[in-house]
């Protein structure tokens, strides 16, 4: 889907956003769900990436041999959705969607056997079905209709189900893009029960449902951006350690794709570009006194390197890769179509007009600047494939 962005445009946005290693989701057409497709994606990125990259894969088959084959190709993690594939996008989600709990348990057990993290988009399909039926009777132009279609109960129940099964499986489970106080309560109840971690994203830390109402379908993401109380709970969870990671869930739909569904939250594609807002969002948290700079480094770098078995990253020490993000705490970042590098710059309307206190002053990859605070300094092919330690 080059109209949504290319490897060059989106890794340039990574460099500008202070990101030195990016993990790509397997949602492509065809889905990245087999060794030959992993190899194809790896070669495609290697010729074009401006920063280092790792690949997630979808487990098309729930067998030990299939999981081992993906691990042998060097993927950093396996990804699943606990919900059915979106209508019309079945090819993109082939091997990604496992709504049956028994299949999810099998995936957890196999991931534990081969030693790879399993990353889960957690929403419960039965609760979504009920929510979507209720939302179908409401005004599709209202942001609250999307929130009703995908309530926090769906997220919390799916997280609880996965964590309950992981008590048995003991996989390295990672819960993607947590959005709600309800899900955080579940995470806290399961602390110490298995090897799990969880993340949230800039859009959930920065914005609320009122912002989604303001920008319309350009603010539609799955799971939805929720209430101010949920937003505050996410910041608290970063402070107390319930959440150990902040990532982007970057999804660069084109302006035409979003515009075609203006006024209809039920049909609009879900996604928002986030790579260039990641670091500034947490620097804004430093300015507000919510986080310290060492905690920001932990949330954005050290914890991910440790979780995904990349021991030469996330630390500043002899022998480690000199991947560094230099920040200016006294600077400001104002996202707009004129300042963003992502191909989805016109879609990033949640961020347009915002002022972030703190900016990425430079990005250094393996000791070489790839972003100087104004311009990208790297050429396509600079980035290297990142294989986890096994």
N, C-alpha and C positions, 0 to 999 in steps of 0.2 A: 504494500500500500504506500507507494512513494508520495502520494498526495498528503499523507498524514505525517510524513517526515522520513528522512533517510538515515542511514548509519552516520553519514557525515554531519547532517544538521543536528541530530539529537546528541551525538557525542561532543559536538561543538558546544551545545547547550550545557552538557555535563561539565566540560572544562570551565566554562564561564561561571558555572554554579559551584565550583570547588570540588567536584567529584572526580576522583582519579581512577576508580574502578567501578564499573556499572554492571549489574546483573540484568540480563535481558529475559523478559517473560517469554514463555513458549507459545503465546497466542499469535500465531502467524497462519497463513494459508499456503501450504498445508501446515498443520500444527507440528511443532517440534517435539515429536513423540517417538522417534526411532533413531538408532545410531547413525544411519546415513543422513538423516535430516539434521542431527546435531553437527555432524561433520560439515554439511553444506552451510549451516549458519556460521560455524566457526570460521570457515574459509571466507565467507562473504564479509564478516566483520573484520577479519585480519587484514583485508585489503583496504578497508575504509575507515576504521575506528581511529579517533583522535585521542582516546584514553583507553586504559586497559578494560577488558570485559570478561565476564563469566556468563555461563548459560544455564538457565533452568531448563528442565525437560519435563514433559508430561509422560506419566507411566501408562502407555496405551494398553499394555497387558499386565495383569496382576500375577506375574510369575517371577521367581527368583532369577531366572536367566535373563528376562527382559530388564529387570532392575540392574543386574550386574553389567549388562551390555551398555546401558546408559552411563553407569558409573565409570566404566572403562574408557568411555569417550571424554571423560573429564568434566562432566557437568558439576556445578557447585551444589545443586539441590534438585529435588523433585517437587513439582507443584501440582496441587489438586484443588478443585472447586467442589464444595459439598452440595452443589445445586446443579440442575440440568443445564445443558448448553443453551444459550439464547437462541430463540427461533431465528433461522436464517443464517446463523453463524456456526452451524454444527461442525463444519470442516475445521474451523479454527480451534474448536474445543475438543476435538477427537482425542480421547485419552486423558483429558483434563477434568472432565465432569464425572464425579462419582457420588451421586446423591444417596446411594444406598449405604446404610451404616455398616453393614457387613463388609462391603468393598472397602470402605474407609479403614476399618480395622485391619484388613488384609494388607492394604497399602502401608499402614503404620508398621506392621510386623515385618514386611519385606524391606522397608527403608531401614529399620533397625538392623536387620540381617546384613545388609550391604554397607551400612555405616554412613549413609547420606542423610542430610536433613530433609524433612518433608515439610514443605511450606503450604499452608492451607488458607484459602479464602473461605471464611466460615460464616455461612448463613444457612438456616434450616429450611429445606425445601417445602415442608408442610406449612410452616408459618408464612413463608413467602406466598404460597398458593392462596392461603386465606387472605393475606394482605392485598394481593393483586386483585382478588375478587371484590374486596371492599373498595379499592381504589378505582375500579372500573365504573363505579357508580358516581364518582366525584368529578370535579372540574379538572381536566388534565393539565390546564395551564397553571395550576397552583403548585408551588413547591411542596406544600404539605401533603399533596396527593402522593408524591414519590415517597415521602417519609412514612405514610400509612401503608404503602405497598411493601416497604422493606423496613419493618419496625425493629427497634433494638432487641426485642424478644427473640427475633430470628437469629441475630448475631449471638446473643448470650447463650441460647439453647445449643446452637451448633458448636460453640466453644466448649461448653460443658460436656457435650457428647464426645468430642475429640479428646478432651483431657481425661475423661473417664476411661475411654478405650486405651489411652496411652499409659495409664497405670499398669495395664497388662503388657502392652507392646514395648514400652520403654524406648521409643524412637526419639530422635532429636527433632522434636516437633516445633515448628515456628508458626505462630498465628499472625497472619498478615493484616495490615491496616485496621487496627482496633479503633472503634469510633465512639463507644458509649460507656457510660458509668455502669450499666448493667453487665456488660462484658468484663469490665475491670473487676467487678465484684466476684465474678466467677473465677477469673485468673487468681485472685488473692486466696480464694477458698482452696485452690489446688496447689498452692505453693509447696514445693517439697515432695510432691507426689510422683513426679517424673521429670525427665529432661525436656523442659519446654521453655520457649521464649516468645516474646510478642513485641509488636511494633505499632506505631501510629505514623501519620503523615502530615505534612505542612497544612494541607487544606482543612484537616480536622482540628488542628491547633490554632489556626488563624481565623477561621470563619465559622459562622453559625447559619442556621436555616434562614435567618433574615437576609443574609448575603445572597443565598441561593434564590430567594424570592426576588431580590433586586436584579440579578443578572439572568434569571430564567434558566433555560436548559443548558446554558454554558457552565452552570454550577452543578449539573447533575453528575454525580459519581456513585458508584456502588461499593460498599454500603453508603447510604446518604450522609451528608453533613448534618449534624444534629443540633441540639439546643446549646445555649450558653452554659448550662449546668454540665452538660456532657463535655464541652470544651474545657471547662475548668477542671473537671475530673481527670482529663487526659494530662493536663499540665501537672497536676498533683501526682499522677502515676509516674511521670518522668522523674519527678523529684524523689519519690519514695522507692523507686526501683521496680515497681510492678511492670512497667514498660522499660525495656533495655535498649530499644532501637528506634530510630526515626528514619524512614525511607520515603520514597516519593510516590509510588504507584503511578508513575508517569504514564499517561495515556493520551497521545497526541492525535486526537481526531481532527479532521480538517474543518475549516470554517463552513464549507458547503454541507458537510455531513450534519453539523449541529444546526445550521440555519434552516435546513430542510424540515426540521422538527420543532421550530420555534413555536411556543404555545402548547407543546404536548410533552409533558414529562414522562408519559407512559411509553412513548415510542422513541424518544431521543436517545442517541448513543451515550453511554455513561463513560466519562473520563475527563481528566484535566491535566494539563502539563505541569509538572512540579519540580523538575530538576534545578531550575534557576532560583526557586523560592526556598529550597531545603535549608541551606546554611543561613540565609538571612532570617528565616523564621526563628531559628534557635538563637541567633545573635540578638534578635529582638527580645527573646526571653531572658538573655543576659542583661540587656538594658533595663528590663522590668524587675530584675532581681530574682527571677524565678530559678535561673540556672547559673552555674559557674562555667567558666571556659573549660576547665578539665572535664566537667560533666558533659559538655557539648562534644568534646573530643571522644569521650567514651560512647556517647549515643550514636555518633555519626561514623566512627572509625574503628576504635579498639574493639567494641563489642561485636561488630560484624566480622572483623578479621578473625576473631576468636571463634565465633559461632560457626562460620563457614570454612574453618580450617585453612586459613591463609596466614601462616605464622610470620611471614616476612613483611606483613603490612599491619597498620594500626599501632605502630610503635616507632619511636625515634631512638634508635640504638645502632651500634656498629653491626653491619651485616644486613640490616633491614633495607628494604627499598626506600629511597628518598622520595616518597610521595607525600607532599605537603600542601596544605591549604593555608594561605596567609590571609588574615582578615583585618579589616579596618573597623574598629569599634566606634570610631567617631564619624565614620562615613555613613551615607544613606544609600539605599537601593530603592528605585522607583520603577517597578515593572510596567512596561507599555509595549505596544507593537513596535516601537522604535528602538527599544533597549533589549528586548528578548531575542535570543538566537534560535529557539525552537521553531520548527515549522508551524507549530500551533500557536504562535505568538498572538494571533488575533482571537483565539479561543480562550486565552487565559484571562477572562474578564473578571474572575474573582479577585485576581491580583492587580488588575489595572487600576491605577490611581492610588494605590497603597504606598505608604512610606515605611520601609523597614530600617530600623536603627542598627546599622552594621552592614558591611558589604564584603564580598570576596575581592581581596586586593590582588591576589595572584594564586595560580595553581601550578604546582610543580610535579611532574611525573618522572620518576626515576632520576631526579636531580636536574631535570631540564624543564624550564618554564613552558607551559602550554597555554597559559592565559596570563596576560600582564595587567589585568585590571581594566583594559579597554578593548584589546584585540586578542583573538586566538592566535597562538604562535606555533601550533602543531600542524603537521600535514597528514592527510589520510594515510593510514597504515602505521601511524606512530604507536597506536595501542596494541597491546599484546594479549593473547588468550591467557586467562587465569585459571589454572587447574588446582583444585584443592589438594591438600596433603591427605593421603589415605594410609 
